[in-house]
């Protein structure tokens, strides 16, 4: 289970119309945690082999109505 703060942020995004209708906030929160854990391990093994920010943005963009632009910061839970 993903941390509650991330669940709440994803639920707020859904209520605010940011998430696509078929995107489940709890699933997205759990998947973000798993994605970050796996990417961090890869990054620790070889920092040049992983575009951490690009991969996270790509994942989130598949669930958002308005894609994250390179200049738009990733918002952390509670922000």
N, C-alpha and C positions, 0 to 999 in steps of 0.2 A: 504494500500500500504506500502510495506517495505521501509525503508530508502534507499535513492539513493546509498549510499556507499556500502551497502550490495548487492543491485542489480548489481552495477558495478563489484563488486568482483566476484559474481556468473557468470556474463557474461564473465569476463576474464578467469575464470576457464573453461567455456565452450569452448571459443576460443582456449585455451591452451590444449584442449583435456582431461582435468581432469574430466569433467562431462560426464555422460552417455548421449547418443544421445537423448533419450526420456525425459530427465530432463529439465524442463523449468526454466531458471535462476530466472525470476521474481516470479514464484510460490515457488521455493525453498527459496528465500529470505523472502517472506511473511510467509511461514511455519516455518522457523527458528525463526522468531520473535514471532510467536504464541506459538511455542514449548517452547522457553525460558521464555516467560511470564507465561505460565501455570506451568512449572517446578519450577520457582522461587517462585510462590505462595505456591506450595506444600512444597518446601524446608523451607520456612518461618514457615509453620505450624508444620512441623516435619523434622528436618534436617537429621535424620537417615533413613528416609523412601525413599529418592530419591537419585539415583546416577546420579546427574546432568550431569557430564562430560560423563559418559558411555552412557546415553540416547541420548545426542546430537551427540556423535561420531557414535552411531548406526544409527541415522537418516541420517547423512551426508554420511556414508559409503554406504548406499543404492543408493546414487546418484553419487558416485565417481568410477572411473575405478580402482584406487589404494586406498584400504582402509587406513584409518588413523590408524597407529599403536599406542599403548599406549604411546610410547615415542615421537611420532610426535606431535608437538603442534598444537592446533587449531589456525588458522590464522585469525586475525580480519581484517575487511575492511581497506584497505589502507596499509596493511603490505606487 
